[in-house]
């Protein structure tokens, strides 16, 4: 199946089974819904990029980009990033269980941002034991397994193991639940893969960029629909030149982001670890800026109703704000990209 066919299949299903009424119901009830997770697991969405020799469909990781665009367009709640990406990267029976049940694994990663790293906490692995605290972990309370990143090591931990404490936190993100994870001398063995942390973070950044692109696209679509039917002075407000200019600029920014995501995905599977890190950071930095700005313009063109929490564009905006910072916003990532490029071209650097 071609990459765009995965996206089309997901879009068709979500259009039919995840309509506005169901979305509002799920958002109002919170971000974790076992029935939805089991439903998506039953459809095979969590096995898309799992290799065939492990029972998956064997799609390349780049094929997930089109799927995450649709997750963004339809504002799909829940641990989709963890449930889709982690089983594809980790060959472990405990991780594979998520493919069948939809019960998430949670990634305990203090490296989701550098801007507030001191506040987020950290985890260390010393003599085979994990200790530390990470103050923001997606879906940790619901997880059947914790994927803990400690420096360059990745360890799998049972949430019910002695020494593990998980505290519920409030969340401003309508699609995500957060928790604090505390580890106190928890025995663990690292997975023997030196590049796993870098690949997990890079693919997370790239897939989040695709999700942000989908959010921006749907906000644009809603806006064009709205200004085409909203009338003032006896004609649609979309006929006013000032509004046309804003809508055209929104389309231009989203198109640029969409094309950047497509170009990055086209090269991602064959890229080296270091190349993928730069490519993913570039896409995520641009997505973080564009998605938020497009959603802000969507709210403006919707007028007063755009500011209400019940409006679709308002919920897209809240989601875009939440995803903007996860694994780096535009300011953080541009600084990281610049430092990396300067390091590569520094004549004093030795290899």
C-alpha positions in Angstrom: 0.0 0.0 0.0 1.3 3.5 -0.9 2.0 5.9 1.9 -0.8 8.2 0.9 -3.2 5.2 0.8 -2.7 4.7 4.5 -3.6 8.3 5.1 -6.7 8.0 2.9 -7.9 4.9 4.7 -7.5 6.6 8.1 -9.3 9.7 6.8 -12.2 7.7 5.4 -12.7 5.8 8.7 -12.4 8.8 10.9 -14.8 10.8 8.7 -17.3 8.1 9.1 -16.8 6.9 12.7 -15.2 10.0 14.5 -17.7 12.7 13.6 -18.2 16.0 15.4 -20.6 14.6 18.0 -18.3 11.8 19.0 -15.3 14.1 19.1 -17.0 16.5 21.4 -18.1 13.7 23.6 -14.6 12.3 23.9 -13.0 15.7 24.5 -15.5 16.5 27.2 -14.9 13.1 28.9 -11.1 13.4 28.9 -8.2 12.3 26.8 -8.1 8.6 27.6 -10.7 6.3 26.2 -10.1 2.6 26.4 -12.8 1.8 24.0 -11.3 4.1 21.3 -7.9 2.6 21.9 -9.2 -0.9 21.6 -11.1 0.1 18.4 -8.0 1.5 16.7 -5.9 -1.5 17.8 -8.6 -3.8 16.3 -8.2 -1.9 13.0 -4.5 -2.7 13.0 -3.4 1.0 13.1 -0.9 0.3 15.9 0.9 -2.4 13.8 1.3 -0.4 10.6 5.1 0.1 10.9 5.8 -3.1 12.9 7.9 -5.4 10.8 6.2 -8.4 9.2 8.4 -10.9 11.1 6.9 -9.4 14.3 3.3 -9.7 13.1 2.9 -6.2 11.7 2.1 -4.8 8.3 5.7 -3.8 7.6 5.1 -0.3 6.4 8.1 2.0 6.5 8.2 4.5 9.3 7.7 7.3 6.7 4.3 5.9 5.9 3.1 7.0 9.4 3.4 10.7 8.4 0.2 10.6 6.3 -1.6 8.8 9.2 -0.5 11.5 11.7 -1.7 14.2 9.3 -5.1 12.7 9.6 -4.8 12.4 13.4 -4.3 16.1 13.4 -7.1 17.0 11.0 -9.6 14.9 13.0 -8.2 15.9 16.4 -7.9 12.3 17.5 -7.3 12.1 21.2 -5.2 9.6 23.1 -1.7 8.1 23.1 -1.5 7.7 19.3 2.2 8.7 19.1 3.2 6.2 21.7 1.0 3.4 20.5 2.0 3.7 16.8 5.7 4.6 17.1 7.1 2.6 20.1 6.0 -0.9 18.8 7.6 -0.1 15.5 11.0 0.8 17.1 11.2 -1.7 20.0 11.3 -5.4 19.3 9.9 -6.6 22.6 7.0 -8.8 23.5 5.9 -6.5 26.3 5.8 -3.6 23.8 4.0 -5.7 21.2 1.0 -6.1 23.6 -0.1 -2.6 22.8 -0.7 -3.6 19.2 -3.4 -6.0 20.3 -5.0 -4.1 23.2 -4.4 -0.4 22.6 -3.4 0.0 26.3 -0.5 2.4 25.9 3.1 2.3 26.7 4.3 5.6 28.2 7.6 7.2 27.2 9.3 8.6 30.3 11.6 11.1 28.6 13.1 14.2 30.2 14.4 15.2 26.7 11.1 16.3 25.3 12.4 19.9 25.8 15.5 21.8 26.6 13.8 25.0 27.5 12.4 23.8 30.9 14.7 20.8 31.4 15.5 21.7 35.0 11.8 21.8 35.9 11.0 18.6 34.0 13.4 16.5 36.0 15.6 13.6 34.9 16.3 9.9 35.4 19.7 8.2 35.9 20.7 4.5 35.5 23.3 3.5 38.0 24.4 -0.1 38.6 21.3 -1.5 36.9 18.9 0.7 38.9 16.8 3.7 37.8 16.3 6.7 40.0 14.8 10.1 39.3 11.6 12.0 38.5 10.0 13.2 35.3 7.2 15.7 35.9 5.3 15.4 32.6 4.7 12.0 31.1 1.9 11.4 28.6 -0.6 8.7 29.6 1.6 7.2 32.4 -1.4 6.4 34.6 -3.0 4.3 31.9 0.2 2.6 30.7 0.9 -1.1 30.9 4.6 -0.4 30.4 7.0 2.5 30.9 9.7 3.1 28.3 12.2 5.0 30.4 15.0 7.0 28.9 18.0 7.6 31.1 20.8 9.3 29.3 21.5 7.2 26.2 19.9 4.1 27.7 16.3 2.9 27.2 14.8 0.6 29.8 11.4 -1.1 30.1 9.7 -0.9 33.5 6.5 -2.3 34.9 4.4 0.6 36.3 3.4 -1.7 39.2 7.0 -2.5 40.1 8.3 -1.6 43.6 9.8 1.8 43.6 7.6 3.2 40.9 5.1 6.0 41.8 2.8 7.7 39.3 0.9 10.9 40.3 -2.0 12.4 38.3 -1.5 15.9 36.9 -3.9 18.4 35.3 -3.7 18.9 31.6 -4.5 21.9 29.4 -4.2 19.7 26.3 -7.6 18.4 25.3 -6.1 15.3 23.7 -3.5 14.2 26.4 -3.4 13.1 30.0 -0.2 13.8 32.0 1.3 12.3 35.1 4.4 12.6 37.2 6.6 9.5 37.3 8.9 8.9 40.2 11.5 6.0 40.2 13.3 5.0 43.3 16.1 2.4 42.8 14.0 0.4 40.3 15.9 -2.5 38.7 16.2 -2.3 35.0 18.3 -3.6 32.1 19.0 -1.2 29.1 18.0 -2.3 25.6 21.2 -2.9 23.6 20.7 -0.2 20.9 23.0 2.8 21.0 20.9 4.8 18.5 17.4 4.1 19.9 17.0 7.3 21.9 18.0 9.5 19.0 15.8 7.6 16.5 12.8 7.7 18.9 13.1 11.4 19.5 13.6 12.2 15.8 10.6 10.2 14.6 8.5 11.7 17.4 9.4 15.2 16.3 8.7 14.3 12.6 5.3 12.7 13.3 4.3 15.6 15.6 5.2 17.9 12.8 2.8 16.0 10.5 0.1 16.1 13.2 0.5 19.9 13.5 0.3 20.1 9.7 -3.0 18.3 9.8 -4.3 20.6 12.6 -3.4 23.6 10.5 -5.0 22.2 7.4 -8.3 21.5 9.1 -8.4 24.9 10.8 -7.9 26.4 7.3 -10.7 24.3 5.9 -13.1 25.3 8.7 -12.2 28.9 8.1 -12.8 28.8 4.4 -16.2 27.1 5.0 -17.1 29.7 7.6 -16.3 32.8 5.7 -18.0 31.4 2.6 -21.4 31.1 4.4 -21.2 33.9 7.0 -22.9 37.0 5.6 -22.6 40.7 6.4 -24.1 43.6 4.5 -25.9 41.1 2.3 -23.0 39.1 1.0 -20.5 36.4 2.3 -17.7 37.9 4.4 -15.3 35.8 2.3 -15.9 38.2 -0.6 -14.2 41.0 1.4 -10.6 41.5 0.2 -9.1 41.9 3.6 -10.4 38.5 4.7 -9.3 36.9 1.4 -5.8 38.1 2.0 -5.7 36.5 5.4 -7.1 33.2 4.2 -4.7 33.2 1.2 -1.8 33.7 3.6 -3.0 30.9 5.8 -3.1 28.6 2.8 0.4 29.6 1.7 1.8 28.9 5.2 0.1 25.5 5.5 1.1 24.5 1.9 4.7 25.3 2.7 4.5 23.2 5.9 2.8 20.3 4.1 5.4 20.2 1.4 8.2 20.3 3.9 6.7 17.4 5.8 6.4 15.4 2.5 9.9 16.2 1.5 11.3 15.2 4.9 9.3 11.9 5.0 10.6 11.0 1.5 14.2 11.0 2.7 13.7 10.0 6.4 13.8 6.2 6.0 17.3 6.2 4.4 18.7 9.0 6.5 21.5 8.5 9.0 20.8 9.1 12.7 22.4 12.5 12.6 20.8 13.5 9.3 17.4 12.4 10.6 17.8 14.5 13.7 18.4 17.7 11.7 15.6 16.9 9.2 13.1 16.1 11.9 14.0 19.2 14.0 13.7 21.4 10.9 10.2 20.1 10.2 9.1 20.3 13.8 10.4 23.9 14.2 8.5 25.1 11.1 5.3 23.1 12.1 5.4 24.6 15.7 5.3 28.1 14.3 3.0 27.6 11.3 0.3 25.5 13.0 -0.2 28.0 15.9 -0.2 31.0 13.5 -2.7 29.4 11.2 -5.0 28.5 14.1 -4.7 32.0 15.5 -5.8 33.4 12.1 -8.7 30.9 12.0 -9.9 32.2 15.3 -9.7 35.8 14.1 -11.7 35.0 11.0 -14.4 33.2 13.0 -14.9 36.3 15.0 -16.3 36.1 18.5 -17.4 32.4 18.1 -13.8 31.4 17.4 -12.9 32.3 21.0 -15.5 30.0 22.6 -14.1 26.8 24.0 -16.9 24.8 22.2 -15.7 25.9 18.7 -13.6 23.4 16.6 -11.0 26.0 15.8 -10.5 26.9 19.4 -9.9 23.2 20.2 -7.5 22.9 17.3 -5.7 26.0 18.6 -5.4 24.6 22.1 -4.1 21.3 20.7 -1.5 23.1 18.5 -0.2 25.1 21.5 0.3 21.8 23.4 2.0 20.0 20.6 4.2 23.0 19.8 6.4 22.6 22.8 6.5 18.8 22.9 10.0 17.8 21.6 10.9 21.4 21.0 9.3 24.6 19.7 10.6 26.8 16.9 13.0 28.8 19.2 14.5 25.8 20.8 14.9 23.7 17.7 16.3 26.5 15.5 19.0 27.1 18.2 19.7 23.4 18.2 19.9 23.2 14.4 22.2 26.2 14.2 24.5 24.7 16.8 24.6 21.4 15.0 25.4 23.0 11.6 28.1 25.2 13.1 29.6 22.2 14.8 29.7 20.3 11.4 31.5 23.2 9.6 33.9 24.2 12.4 37.4 23.7 11.0 38.7 23.1 14.5 36.4 20.1 14.9 38.2 16.7 14.7 36.5 13.4 13.8 
